[in-house]
Amino acid sequence: WATWPVMAGLLVGPRKSGRSLLARIFVSKSGGAMVDDAELASEAAIFHAWNRAQTEHRPLLIVADRAPPEWTPRLADLRSRLAAAPLLWIEPPDDALIELLLARFFERRLILPKPGVIPWIAKRVERSHLTLVRVADALEMETTRRRSPRLSIPAARATLGAAGLLVES
């Protein structure tokens, strides 16, 4: 942030991608501030936070689902300020990250996948952070219902198929 042309940046990414967590870490390390879910926040509040960041020389991170021009604030002054901000983008997860996220979600939910289950799922679900959370939630509910933390490909297929979470490989 010390090299940003202005004291504010725009962090854009899909829901459940960790963008709010990254922003909170940024705030704790930089002493700055953040506006989360900026599209839902008051444009006047974002505008004043922007100006305060410049005046106090403290960084501001604005977190949003989309970047301008997809997100178009009505306040012309806010639009021009956002256009000057560096854009930080979180992309949808790639194949390697999908497998790592599934492994992490399963570990946190105490799901014990058999060998090959995670790569099998990774090839058959939508490439989005939100879908991966939904997959883990559905499988957690199923393993809890069965009272067994073990997860096989047939069980994953049945559960994810019933939940509408499988796509063509």
Summary of the structure (lengths in Angstrom):
residues: 169
radius of gyration: 19.9
end to end distance: 40.3
largest distance: 59.0
contacts: 479
relative contact order: 0.14
helix: 51%
strand: 13%
